[in-house]
């Protein structure tokens, strides 16, 4: 079934073409939704078939290249349109198509009645198509095509309601911010590709990575390639310092938030680091940078999430924080653990966003959790599924988030990054606290919404995906049960051939079972403590909240204003760029230099033309004078030659 991988990728593109070109003529939302959803659903089924075939093959035969045609060829440079189907790419494909399918189905109900319904599904299908190209590419250039494609689709989807106002302007402003910030990371990807081709004379993974192993650890070339790829990853996966676009991406429709934050775009950076793990293993300095950035991103975003009131805004900072954990795992050399968290995070984060969408739908587009409360009786399915997702992301066993997050914490500790483990453990406590603050303020306590509102449960087309994702959030972690709990960590074992050479390069500490048990218990205690503290504050002692705000007003102000990072960027980057463009590029270079040159040439031609015009005045005397002058000039040339 490996040859069917082309159909897996092509199906979402067919959905994009049909809905994009014919959607305006198809009057039925149901048909448009079925076309958009079924193309992704069938792609998932085919990918599942490939996955099961892969399991039946010997480990050495599981990775195969499926080539379709030569894309570019000039001199030494040759790139094929080919896909690498292996353990890593098939896991990502299943996540993208599986969770993507559920989001498509949910969107049928959420986007009902929207005038751009067909356009929305066309964009969603294109997003899936581009993401599949990214994760299945067998070379860096085709990966970059998908990389840029998801960036374009995110711009289209974030700004889908382009006439709608957002807290910092319009949704179009938020889309532009995402597009521009990601271009910074993309520049790093481009330079990395140039260096890879310059040194390896190829962009194919199968050619580059085996040759890279011959380089010594710490080689400067590998260092710069790895660092530039990580710069690219910080853009797509919203890490410090390029995370600022992701919270504003909440301006788009909720299914977009779920798709970007859970299954597709934000995991692209994690995937690139995992795919290029050999580069990173050979650059220990870069690995340390990755771990440090991941840890500080996790704690910084989690602390901001403590005080936000927008239901999707809290989840946005939660996503940034969880991505930090994934990069922390990558930096510790635990590549499989990072991918494991990608999978489980896709389940519970998609569930959280879709649950938030159901709440917003019920509350007539209200997103402020301070204006909610008491919704669990009105939205029982949404509440129960949201509660499960909150437990999962908090790390409560035996839900999926517990196994993946605990695996990361253990790997970080055993790799010797004790200070980063402390930061990550604190981040886990904050995660449990702000997630249950969100759950309590939204669903529990007394209603704080207007009496004119009549919240009601979402239709089945929206709640069924919630139930499926809740089930996956419960059992999804079972694929990574560690050996200390009697499991065999199936996902780590499945991905082992992908990261085997990278892990040989890295020094692995001898595991200590007793310490692992102790850290596991501590992780559970931290999560439970965070949950109980949130319930104490927001259900029993609400009076303490205002007192705490007043007592720590400066800290609260910093968190409420998100560490003033946007303001700093605006003052240090945006305004100087705008003013520099106005004064230098516009007034000096554009107006004086370019316009001056163009206008000056026009004036010069005008002056010359005014004199030449007199030659054709029609006066016989003038013609005679010109004739005689010409003869004299010619004679002079001949005489003095």
C-alpha positions, 0 to 999 in steps of 0.5 A: 500500500505504500504506493497509495501515499500519493493518493493520501496527499492528493485527496485533500488537494482534490477537495480543495479544487472541488470546493474552491472552484465549484463551491460557490455553485454548490448550494448545499452546505452538507455536500460541501462539508461532505466533500471537504471532510471525506477527502481527509477521512479517506486519506486517513483510512489509506494512511492507516492501511499503510501503517498496518502494512508497515507493522507487518514488514521487517524493521529494515524494510519499513522505510521506503521512498515513493518517487513520482517525477523529477521536479528540478534538475540543473547541473549538480542540483536535482530534486525529485517529487518523492515522499519518504514513508517511514515510522516518523512520517506515518505517525505524523500523517495519521495525526494530521489526517485523523485529527484533521478529519474530526476538525473538518466534521466539527466545522460543518456545524460550527461554520453553518450559515457562514457566507464563506462556507465553501471557501473555508473548507477549501482552505482547510483542505489545502492546509492538510495537503500542504502539511502532508507534503511537509511531513512526507517529503523525502528532501528539504526542498519539498519539505520547504514547499509544504512549510511555506504552504501551511504558512500561506494557509494559516494567513488565509484562515486566521484572517478568514473573517477579515471584516471582524474586529480583534482586540489589536485591530482586525483579523487581517492584522492578526493574519499579517502578523503571523505571516510576517513573523513566520517569514523570519523563521523561513529565512533561517530554513532557506539559509540552512538549505543553502548550507546543506546543498553547499556541503552535501551536494544534495537535499535528499534526506537519504543522501545528506544524513548518512554523510553528516554522521562522518562529521565530528561532533561540534563541527561548525558547519553542522552547528550553523545548519542545526541552529538555522533549522531551529530558528525556522522551528521557533517561528512555526512552533511559536517558541521564544522569541518568535511566539508572538503570532500564535495568541493573535491567531485566535482571531480566526474561526475556532476550527482553525485554532484547533487545526493550527494548534493541535495537529498541523502547523505548530508541530511542524517545527518539532517535526523538522528537529526530529527529522534532522535529529542527526544534525542536532545530535552532532551539535550539542551546543544547539541541543542545549539551546533547544532545551533552554528555549523550550523550558523557558517558553514552557514556563513563560507561556504557562505563567501568562495563561494564569491571568488571561480571560479569553477562553481561546487565549488561555488555550493559545498560551497553553499550546505555546507552553506544551510546544516548549515541553516538546522542544525541551524533550528534543534538546535533551535528546529524547526525540521519541518522547517529543513526538509522543507528546506531539501525538497526545497533545493533538488529541487533548488540545484539539478537544480543548479548542473544539470544546471552547468553540462549542462554548462560544457557539452556545454563548453567542460568540462570547469568549470572556470566561469572566462572563460565563460560569454554570454552563455544565448543566446546559452543555453536559457533553461539552463539559465532560469532554472538556474536563477530560481534556483538562485532566489529560493536559494536567498530567493526571494518570492514566490519561494520555498527557500523563504518560507523554509529559512524564516521559519528557520530565524523566528524560530531561532529568536523566540527561542531567538537565536538573535546572530545566527539569525544575522549570518544567516541573513548575510549568506542569503545576502552573498548567494544572492550575490555569487549566482548572481555573479555565474549566471552573470559571467556564462551567462551574459556579454561578452563571455570570452571563446575561439572562437573555442568553439561553446556552444549549448543547451543540449539535451532534456534528460538533459533539461527536468529534468531542467524544471521539477526541475525549476517548483518544485523550483517555487511551492515547497514552497507552502507546507509550506506557514506560517499562517501569509500569509494565509497558514496552513504550510501543511508540518509542520502540516503533520510532527507534530506527529513526532516531537510532543513529542520533541516540548512538551519538548522544551519551545516554545515562543508565536509567534508575528505576527507583528515581523514575518512580519517585519523579513520577509520583512527584509529577502526579502530586504537582498536577493534583496540587495545581488542580486542588489549588485552583478549585480552592481559589475559584470555588471556595475562596473567591475573595482571595483572588482580588486580594492576591491581585492587589498584593502582587499587583506588579507581577499581575500587571506583567503577566496580564500584559504578557511581559510587555513583549509585544510592546517591546517588539513594537518599540524596538522593531516595528516602529523603527522599521516603519519610520526608517521606511518612511524617512529613508526608503520612501522619502530619500530613496523612493522620492528623491533617488528613484523618482528623482532619476525617473523625473530627471530623465523625463525632464532631460528628454523634454529639454532635448526634444524642445531643441530637436523640435525646431529642426522640423519647424518647416522653415526652408532657411533653417534646413539650408543652414543645417545642410551647410553646417553638416557639410562643414562638419564632415569636411572638418572631420576629413581634413583633420582626421 
